[in-house]
Amino acid sequence: MQSRMLRVNPGDPRRKRQIILLLSAILIPTAVLITFAIRLSRQDAELAEKRVADERRDALDQLRRELSARLEAIKLRELSRLSGESFPATAPTGDFPVLFVAALVQNRLVLPWNTPPRPETPSSQVAQYQKQGEEREFLGDDFSGAYAAYDQAHVAGRNPADQCAATLSKARVLVKADIKPEAAALYLSMLDECGSVQDADGMSFGLYAAERLISLDLNVKPARQYIINRVRSLRWLPPVQTYLMRSLLQDATDPDAKGASDVLNSEIHDVEQILALANDLNRLGRIDFPFHASPGKSVWLAYGDEPWFVTMTSTASFAPPVIMAISSRKVSPPGVTFLAGKTEKSAPLGEGFVDLEVEWPAGRFVPATSVPRALYAGGIGLILGVTFLAGYLLLRDVSREMEVAEMRSHFVASVSHELKTSLTAIRMFAETLAMGRVADEQTRSEYLQTDVSESERLSRLVDNVLDFSRIERGKKIYRMQRVFLPDIVRAAAKAMQYPLTQHGFALTVSIEDQCPSVLSIVADADALEQAVLNLLANAVKYSGDARDIDLRLDHSDSEAIIQVIDRGIGIAPEDQHRIFEKFYRVRSSHSERVPGTGLGLTLATHIVKAHGGSLKVASEPGRGSTFSIILPLNLPEAKA
Amino acid sequence: MSTVLVIEDDAAILRGLADNLLHEGYEVLTATTGEAGYDLQKTRKPDLIILDLMLPRMSGLELCRKLRGEGVQTPVLMLTARSEESDRVIGLDLGADDYVTKPFSLRELMARVRALFAAFMRLPNCRTSCALAMWRWISGATLCGVAAGWWK
């Protein structure tokens, strides 16, 4: 008789409470947690970045100190080496880091290859022979005459330059006269004799001879070898010679020539850089030249690509200033790149160095957080998981609690309603009888029978409620005695007989006539009967339009089964496990409302379990339900 | 002879009520569901309805609201197991004329049935009686006003 009035609207307050709970138990802690975690990890990242910046600064400081000390040492050693010698002087080749030391004369850089001074002009006699030879050679095509004139010039020549020039001319005439072996022999002799002799342009006569040998395809090999040796042994040759040597070695393929070519290329690079520096001397003005500075306070200018450290110094007090250049390639520590200009990744080296920028190798300063980010994420994930799990459990428990509370309030309402209904009937019939309104005997007996039946219903109800409260308090006591199971089933059937027939039900009781004595078990007869009655009462309530109920007692060797079978509305699968919960009542799909307290099955389950048995349900919506009480036979004594 | 429609789902109570009303001399119609009761009201036009609140499918309150919504003026006596004041107020607001809580005294119920009949015999049409009361009140007030003005 659960009515619309009784049904508490399961909507708003509960939902609201759930939402508040969800917020306070899950969302807010989660949000706080995430905020904290983000802040923490951000702080950590900032710290790491700061640490990296510190590290970078420290490394820079250290690099500056080391470089400074190293350059200073090199400078002092070079100066002391040079103090005895005259300027300009070139450093030994090889791994020595000093590229050149050049004097600064009248604000002009004395280039390292400016020596020796221009050769003296040839004597008039030599010039005359030379001129004679040229006339014969170019105007008269008189090669033998020309050769003789050049030979005279050679003999008359008083300096190596004149002699080498005459020899070169002689060889040229021989080539023109197609006497090549003789010419080649002359050129070869020149390689040895005129190697260090230069003409007015600063070009070596030896190189002239080598060039002729290579271009005329006479004795190419010794000529090339001569160039390679020259490259290896000499440094700071005048640029004309360097360029010529490079072009002469261009077609060579052997490794020696390649190596010499590379040396030449780098030398040309240096040469060009020196020339650029010489034209750009005002940049040196940026070096605050410390004439009287104590050693160790030099200022170094970075210059060029693959920069040089250029500084201005002097060999002694009051000596003219010199420019010293040191190759960065030879002094830079491994992994560090020096640059003479700013790039995106570079940092200025700072104090004592002008224009010098440092590029660290990639990956040198990686911000390493103290706690790995993955650990953070894992921790947060774990905590979140736990929070969500806890929140979910809490929410589930609370909502179940609230459901139980709601069901409990339904229960109270249903119980009072059931009580009042039975009382109303009893009182009404009693009053009717008391007023003497019933004349015929049959009606009177019917009234009385109804009163008895209603009273029984009432006491069943009260029993159920009291038993339930005992079970809730853990005070339910079963009085176990040896009883005969068929008797209990028959008693239950009999108790329900009148109300069943009144409602038009047909109860079919099937019990074997000759029940074996194994069905005599130790049990609480009243309790078992109550369980069966509860099942029967449910069968009546949920029969819908069906009017057939079966009550069966079967047994096997080890257990007895009491079945109550109806053909009523059945139970949906999702409800089948919940119907045994206290107060739980199926919300029927068709708005058929069935009276009841939601205790019957709870009590039946408890009773059956107390007897060591189990209560099972098999049901199909629309086809009816079968409840089975399964009791073990040969049960040991005493069970409470 | 007056006809009473009893709508009650508990078979025992229904039978007791029917027997007693018959004994009092009324013609009795019975129904165990709201729908059946509604149909009987439509077809038999009873003079009084005794209505249980807690009925399967359509509850007594719904039935009452429906009947009043359709302009049915038949007096309705509600029976219910609930006795809180708010429930009674809801019942009366929905158009019930009287309210009896279970378990009730049989004599009292019969007396209330008689009283309802008597009241509705005296006032066959509520609307005219209301208009009359209104007219009396307005004319009385006007007279009072005139008298007060004259006195001043």
Interface residues (C-beta under 8 A of the other chain):
Chain A: M1 S3 R4 M5 L6 A413 S416 H417 K420 T421 L423 T424 A425 I426 R427 M428 F429 E431 T432 M435 R437 V438 T443 Y447 T450 S453 E454 Q502 H503 S591 E592 R593 V594
Chain B: D9 D10 A11 A12 I13 R15 G16 L17 D19 N20 H23 L53 M54 L55 P56 R57 S59 L61 E62 A81 R82 D87 I90 K102 P103 F104 S105 L106 R107
